[in-house]
Amino acid sequence: MSSNQNSNKFINKEFLQHLLGHPIASFTCGIGTKPGDNYLSTIYSVKVVLSDEDSKNDNSCSLSKSILIKCYPENVAKQEFLDNTSMFSTEFLIYDQFLPSLNQLLSSEKSKFGVNVAEFYGGNIIGSNAKTTLSNPTEPWNSENFLVLEDLRSKGYKMLDRRKGLDLEHSLLTIKQLANLHALSWVHKQRNGLKFLLEKYPYMKDVMYKKENEEGWRPVLESFNRNALEVIGQEFGTDSDIFLKLEALFSKNVMAILRMFLSGKGIDEREAESLLRIKPNEPIPHAEDQWLVATHGDCWINNLLFSYDDETTKPKSVVIVDHQTFREACLTTDLAFFIYSSIQTPLRKQSIQTLLRTYFDQFVEICEKLGEKPPAGFTYPNFERRWRRVRVFALLRSMDFITFLHKPDEPESEDSQCDKETNEIMNDNEENSGDIQDAYASVLKGVQNNPEWRNAIIETVKVEYDDGIL
């Protein structure tokens, strides 16, 4: 299913006219993200100037449009990783089918309760019918994998620096957007009589950590964990209790633990709490009831775009992008991934109750507005308890996304032409074996020399130890 090595070559005038349904006068094309900001795809930024004659006949049509074209990466190993996981086709289907069905549930207050989405123009998945290829399956771009989206930067949206993390205002805005996604997907399940979203959307399952990928994932995770354990040993000593507890956690089958938390059937609450160092004394309320919703699966600062109020300069809207890892899972896993990946430890520790309460209240309000009951046992005390046990999942995931946050950027290219930029930026595609280890090899290069990475590991592990999680 992989596209060819020169995937940008299909971006020409004929293609853009067909895509937009309008004659165009000219277009420019460049790389759409900074090196290192997008890992499993190549994104092109295309600015299109529509022909004057056509725009005069259609007052609803702007003279120019800014779009992003998301393509398969040039790296062969990353292409094969996407093929193996079907993540690229999942994103197409999420934009094309699932997200529109959620926002249709709302007749009003969409700005408050809706899922913010960039306009989706279409795309193509090799071997499947897609929007831009239905009319003529012999079109030259039919052999490419791509998605075409509105470039939200043309509307003032911005991506923030992944190394600095989010402040409380940006975090609360994102927490509410996650609650909107989760609650609307829950209501969607109830309205359609679904026990599982997979019954209607079979692509909404975890593909990252499936058992078939374990042989490739295990050495990657072991590398992340080994580096973290070395830092903790240097900081606290290899005979310290914090080191020994972390070593014991890493000695378990980490892949099996991650699969347990991300199971589309729900989390085994008893097994999850057994992983905690300090365990609750009371029986688990509603242990058999699952809070399964559509989760983004990769909600972190690099997948967030914010817009701002012109007068106050405060953030007013957020769009979560990059929907390749959508899966049905417990809502707490999505929340944990976001909070631990995008909010630095001091603020996270200080503001966690505000963050959790904001999420809970938003979720309940949407259910009440749409006349559906929340999941069984969805009370705030139970929510806090399930948050505590999902922190084991968050700690394990922290070892890899702290590395992503602090990895060195790939070198920037000075050339503005699409093909030259791609060749210079994505220059690590030689001699790839095509497995997960190769796809993630560049992430580990050089990060051990970064003191910010080291400090983030120490802070994260220490808080979990002090709180009795580790």
VENCORKA-V216954 format. One record per pair of residues at least 24 apart in sequence whose C-alpha atoms are under 10 Angstrom apart, sorted by sequence separation. I is the first residue (numbers start at 0). J is the second residue. If there is no record, write none. Layout:
I;J
I;J
This chain:
23;47
24;48
25;49
43;67
44;68
94;118
95;119
121;145
122;146
123;147
224;248
225;249
265;289
266;290
295;319
297;321
298;322
334;358
355;379
359;383
23;48
24;49
25;50
42;67
43;68
44;69
94;119
95;120
121;146
122;147
224;249
264;289
265;290
266;291
295;320
296;321
297;322
22;48
23;49
24;50
42;68
43;69
94;120
95;121
120;146
121;147
122;148
224;250
248;274
263;289
264;290
265;291
295;321
296;322
297;323
298;324
356;382
22;49
23;50
24;51
41;68
42;69
43;70
94;121
95;122
119;146
120;147
121;148
264;291
265;292
295;322
296;323
297;324
298;325
355;382
356;383
19;47
21;49
22;50
23;51
24;52
41;69
42;70
91;119
94;122
119;147
120;148
221;249
263;291
294;322
295;323
296;324
297;325
355;383
21;50
22;51
23;52
24;53
40;69
41;70
42;71
118;147
119;148
120;149
220;249
221;250
224;253
262;291
263;292
295;324
296;325
15;45
19;49
22;52
23;53
39;69
40;70
41;71
42;72
91;121
92;122
117;147
118;148
119;149
261;291
263;293
294;324
295;325
296;326
16;47
22;53
23;54
39;70
40;71
41;72
91;122
117;148
118;149
294;325
295;326
296;327
352;383
355;386
15;47
21;53
22;54
39;71
40;72
41;73
91;123
92;124
116;148
117;149
118;150
221;253
244;276
293;325
294;326
295;327
296;328
409;441
10;43
16;49
21;54
39;72
40;73
41;74
91;124
116;149
117;150
118;151
220;253
261;294
293;326
294;327
295;328
408;441
409;442
7;41
38;72
39;73
40;74
88;122
95;129
117;151
220;254
292;326
293;327
294;328
296;330
299;333
407;441
408;442
6;41
7;42
10;45
12;47
31;66
32;67
37;72
39;74
88;123
89;124
95;130
116;151
217;252
261;296
291;326
292;327
293;328
294;329
295;330
298;333
406;441
407;442
7;43
21;57
31;67
87;123
88;124
217;253
291;327
292;328
293;329
294;330
296;332
297;333
298;334
403;439
406;442
407;443
26;63
30;67
31;68
40;77
87;124
88;125
92;129
217;254
290;327
291;328
292;329
293;330
294;331
295;332
296;333
298;335
299;336
300;337
405;442
406;443
407;444
24;62
25;63
26;64
27;65
28;66
29;67
30;68
31;69
39;77
40;78
91;129
216;254
290;328
291;329
292;330
294;332
295;333
296;334
298;336
299;337
300;338
303;341
404;442
405;443
406;444
407;445
21;60
23;62
24;63
26;65
28;67
38;77
39;78
85;124
88;127
289;328
290;329
291;330
292;331
294;333
295;334
297;336
298;337
299;338
301;340
403;442
406;445
407;446
23;63
28;68
214;254
289;329
290;330
291;331
293;333
294;334
296;336
297;337
298;338
299;339
300;340
301;341
402;442
403;443
405;445
406;446
39;80
40;81
213;254
289;330
290;331
292;333
295;336
296;337
299;340
300;341
402;443
405;446
406;447
407;448
39;81
212;254
213;255
295;337
298;340
299;341
300;342
400;442
402;444
404;446
405;447
406;448
407;449
297;340
298;341
299;342
399;442
403;446
406;449
210;254
399;443
402;446
405;449
19;64
209;254
210;255
401;446
402;447
405;450
208;254
209;255
405;451
406;452
39;86
40;87
208;255
402;449
404;451
405;452
39;87
209;257
210;258
404;452
405;453
208;257
209;258
403;452
208;258
401;451
402;452
405;455
66;117
207;258
331;382
335;386
339;390
401;452
402;453
404;455
66;118
67;119
68;120
70;122
94;146
209;261
331;383
334;386
335;387
401;453
66;119
67;120
68;121
69;122
70;123
91;144
205;258
208;261
209;262
332;385
336;389
340;393
402;455
66;120
68;122
91;145
94;148
207;261
208;262
331;385
332;386
335;389
336;390
339;393
401;455
402;456
91;146
330;385
331;386
334;389
335;390
338;393
339;394
401;456
88;144
90;146
91;147
205;261
329;385
330;386
331;387
333;389
335;391
336;392
337;393
340;396
87;144
88;145
204;261
205;262
331;388
332;389
335;392
336;393
339;396
340;397
398;455
10;68
87;145
88;146
204;262
205;263
331;389
332;390
335;393
336;394
339;397
340;398
397;455
398;456
401;459
87;146
204;263
331;390
334;393
335;394
340;399
341;400
397;456
203;263
329;389
332;392
333;393
336;396
340;400
341;401
7;68
114;175
115;176
331;392
332;393
335;396
336;397
339;400
340;401
398;459
7;69
113;175
114;176
265;327
266;328
331;393
335;397
339;401
394;456
397;459
398;460
6;69
7;70
112;175
113;176
114;177
263;326
264;327
265;328
266;329
340;403
341;404
397;460
6;70
7;71
111;175
112;176
114;178
115;179
262;326
263;327
264;328
265;329
336;400
340;404
6;71
111;176
113;178
114;179
115;180
261;326
262;327
263;328
264;329
265;330
394;459
395;460
5;71
6;72
112;178
113;179
114;180
197;263
261;327
262;328
263;329
266;332
393;459
394;460
4;71
5;72
6;73
112;179
113;180
114;181
196;263
261;328
262;329
2;70
3;71
4;72
5;73
111;179
112;180
195;263
260;328
261;329
394;462
2;71
3;72
4;73
113;182
114;183
195;264
260;329
261;330
394;463
1;71
2;72
3;73
4;74
109;179
112;182
113;183
194;264
261;331
393;463
0;71
1;72
2;73
4;75
112;183
260;331
261;332
1;73
3;75
71;143
72;144
260;332
261;333
391;463
2;75
70;143
71;144
390;463
1;75
70;144
71;145
394;468
3;78
69;144
70;145
71;146
394;469
1;77
2;78
69;145
70;146
1;78
68;145
69;146
70;147
102;179
391;468
0;78
1;79
68;146
69;147
101;179
102;180
105;183
390;468
391;469
0;79
1;80
67;146
68;147
69;148
101;180
104;183
387;466
389;468
390;469
1;81
67;147
68;148
101;181
103;183
104;184
387;467
388;468
0;81
1;82
66;147
67;148
68;149
101;182
102;183
387;468
0;82
66;148
67;149
68;150
98;180
101;183
102;184
104;186
292;374
0;83
65;148
66;149
67;150
100;183
101;184
104;187
290;373
291;374
65;149
66;150
67;151
100;184
101;185
103;187
290;374
0;85
64;149
65;150
66;151
67;152
98;183
101;186
102;187
289;374
290;375
64;150
65;151
66;152
98;184
101;187
104;190
288;374
289;375
290;376
65;152
66;153
97;184
100;187
288;375
289;376
290;377
65;153
287;375
288;376
289;377
64;153
65;154
204;293
207;296
287;376
288;377
203;293
204;294
285;375
286;376
203;294
205;296
285;376
284;376
285;377
196;291
286;381
195;291
196;292
197;293
284;380
285;381
194;291
195;292
196;293
284;381
195;293
283;381
286;385
284;384
19;120
283;384
299;400
18;120
19;121
97;199
283;385
18;121
42;145
97;200
188;291
301;404
18;122
41;145
42;146
43;147
44;148
45;149
46;150
96;200
188;292
300;404
40;145
42;147
44;149
45;150
185;290
187;292
188;293
279;384
299;404
44;150
97;203
185;291
186;292
187;293
43;150
46;153
93;200
184;291
185;292
92;200
184;292
185;293
279;387
93;202
181;290
183;292
184;293
278;387
92;202
93;203
181;291
182;292
183;293
184;294
278;388
89;200
92;203
181;292
182;293
344;455
348;459
18;130
19;131
89;201
90;202
180;292
181;293
272;384
275;387
343;455
344;456
18;131
89;202
90;203
180;293
181;294
272;385
275;388
345;458
17;131
18;132
88;202
89;203
180;294
181;295
271;385
274;388
275;389
344;458
345;459
348;462
17;132
89;204
180;295
272;387
273;388
274;389
275;390
343;458
344;459
86;202
177;293
178;294
271;387
272;388
275;391
343;459
344;460
14;131
85;202
177;294
206;323
207;324
268;385
271;388
272;389
274;391
345;462
177;295
206;324
270;388
271;389
274;392
344;462
31;150
86;205
205;324
206;325
266;385
269;388
271;390
272;391
86;206
203;323
204;324
205;325
206;326
268;388
271;391
339;459
84;205
85;206
86;207
177;298
203;324
204;325
205;326
268;389
271;392
2;124
36;158
84;206
85;207
202;324
203;325
204;326
205;327
1;124
2;125
83;206
84;207
202;325
203;326
204;327
205;328
266;389
0;124
1;125
14;138
36;160
83;207
84;208
202;326
203;327
204;328
0;125
14;139
36;161
84;209
173;298
201;326
202;327
203;328
0;126
14;140
32;158
81;207
173;299
200;326
201;327
80;207
173;300
200;327
83;211
84;212
260;388
9;138
18;147
83;212
197;326
260;389
9;139
10;140
170;300
173;303
196;326
197;327
9;140
169;300
173;304
196;327
260;391
261;392
8;140
9;141
80;212
173;305
195;327
196;328
260;392
7;140
9;142
172;305
195;328
259;392
6;140
9;143
165;299
169;303
257;391
258;392
8;143
164;299
165;300
256;391
257;392
6;142
7;143
164;300
169;305
256;392
257;393
6;143
163;300
164;301
2;140
5;143
6;144
7;145
161;299
162;300
257;395
2;141
3;142
6;145
161;300
162;301
253;392
256;395
257;396
2;142
3;143
160;300
161;301
176;316
1;142
2;143
3;144
159;300
160;301
161;302
176;317
254;395
0;142
1;143
2;144
158;300
159;301
172;314
175;317
176;318
177;319
253;395
0;143
1;144
2;145
158;301
159;302
172;315
173;316
174;317
176;319
184;327
248;391
253;396
0;144
158;302
159;303
169;313
172;316
173;317
158;303
159;304
168;313
169;314
172;317
173;318
157;303
158;304
159;305
168;314
169;315
172;318
173;319
181;327
249;395
156;303
157;304
158;305
168;315
169;316
170;317
248;395
156;304
157;305
158;306
169;317
181;329
182;330
155;304
156;305
157;306
181;330
245;394
155;305
156;306
157;307
180;330
245;395
155;306
156;307
152;304
154;306
155;307
178;330
181;333
151;304
152;305
155;308
177;330
151;305
152;306
155;309
151;306
178;333
177;333
178;334
177;334
156;314
158;317
156;316
157;317
174;334
177;337
156;317
157;318
173;334
156;318
174;337
173;337
174;338
173;338
151;318
170;337
170;338
227;397
228;398
170;341
224;395
227;398
170;342
223;395
224;396
226;398
227;399
165;338
169;342
223;396
224;397
225;398
223;397
224;398
227;401
164;339
165;340
166;341
167;342
220;395
223;398
224;399
227;402
164;340
165;341
166;342
220;396
222;398
223;399
226;402
164;341
165;342
166;343
170;347
182;359
185;362
221;398
222;399
223;400
163;341
164;342
165;343
220;398
221;399
223;401
161;340
162;341
163;342
164;343
167;346
175;354
178;357
179;358
182;361
183;362
186;365
220;399
223;402
161;341
162;342
163;343
164;344
166;346
167;347
170;350
174;354
178;358
182;362
185;365
186;366
219;399
161;342
162;343
165;346
166;347
173;354
174;355
177;358
178;359
181;362
182;363
185;366
190;371
164;346
165;347
171;353
172;354
174;356
175;357
176;358
178;360
179;361
180;362
182;364
183;365
189;371
167;350
171;354
174;357
175;358
178;361
179;362
182;365
183;366
186;369
189;372
170;354
171;355
174;358
175;359
177;361
178;362
179;363
181;365
182;366
186;370
187;371
189;373
172;357
173;358
174;359
175;360
176;361
177;362
178;363
179;364
186;371
189;374
167;353
171;357
172;358
175;361
176;362
178;364
179;365
183;369
185;371
186;372
167;354
171;358
174;361
175;362
178;365
179;366
182;369
185;372
186;373
276;463
277;464
185;373
186;374
275;463
276;464
182;371
185;374
275;464
277;466
278;467
276;466
277;467
278;468
182;373
275;466
276;467
277;468
182;374
275;467
276;468
277;469
275;468
276;469
274;468
275;469
274;469
97;293
272;468
115;316
116;317
117;318
115;317
116;318
117;319
114;317
115;318
116;319
117;320
114;318
115;319
116;320
111;316
114;319
115;320
110;316
245;460
219;435
220;436
218;435
219;436
226;443
230;447
216;434
217;435
218;436
219;437
242;460
215;434
216;435
217;436
219;438
223;442
234;453
241;460
242;461
245;464
214;434
215;435
216;436
219;439
223;443
226;446
227;447
234;454
241;461
244;464
214;435
215;436
219;440
222;443
226;447
248;469
212;434
213;435
214;436
215;437
230;452
231;453
235;457
241;463
242;464
247;469
212;435
215;438
216;439
230;453
234;457
241;464
219;443
229;453
230;454
240;464
241;465
244;468
245;469
227;452
231;456
244;469
227;453
230;456
231;457
235;461
243;469
94;321
226;453
230;457
231;458
242;469
94;322
227;455
228;456
241;469
93;322
227;456
228;457
231;460
240;469
90;320
92;322
93;323
226;456
227;457
231;461
90;321
91;322
92;323
93;324
90;322
91;323
93;325
228;460
89;322
90;323
227;460
87;321
88;322
89;323
90;324
87;322
88;323
89;324
90;325
86;322
87;323
89;325
86;323
87;324
89;326
85;323
86;324
84;323
85;324
86;325
162;401
84;324
164;404
162;403
163;404
81;323
161;403
162;404
163;405
161;404
162;405
160;404
161;405
162;406
112;361
111;361
112;362
69;321
112;364
113;365
112;365
111;365
112;368
105;365
105;368
106;369
36;300
37;301
105;369
36;301
37;302
104;369
35;301
36;302
40;321
39;321
37;321
39;323
162;451
162;452
73;421
72;421
73;422
78;428
73;424
74;425
76;427
77;428
83;434
73;425
74;426
75;427
76;428
79;431
83;435
72;425
73;426
74;427
75;428
76;429
79;432
80;433
73;427
74;428
75;429
76;430
77;431
79;433
80;434
81;435
73;428
74;429
75;430
76;431
78;433
79;434
80;435
72;428
73;429
74;430
75;431
76;432
77;433
78;434
79;435
80;436
74;431
75;432
76;433
77;434
80;437
81;438
75;433
76;434
77;435
80;438
74;433
75;434
76;435
77;436
79;438
76;436
77;437
78;438
76;437
77;438
75;437
76;438
77;439
74;437
75;438
76;439
74;438
38;403
36;403
35;403
36;404
35;404
35;406
35;407
36;408
45;417
34;407
35;408
36;409
44;417
34;408
35;409
43;417
33;408
34;409
35;410
33;409
34;410
35;411
33;410
34;411
43;420
33;411
34;412
43;421
33;412
42;421
41;421
30;412
41;424
30;414
41;425
29;414
30;415
40;425
29;415
30;416
31;417
28;415
29;416
30;417
27;415
28;416
29;417
30;418
27;416
28;417
29;418
30;419
35;424
27;417
28;418
29;419
30;420
34;424
29;420
30;421
33;424
34;425
29;421
30;424
39;438
38;438
39;439
38;439
38;442
10;417
35;442
8;417
7;417
8;418
6;417
7;418
5;417
6;418
5;418
4;418
7;421
6;421
5;421
4;421
5;422
4;422
4;428
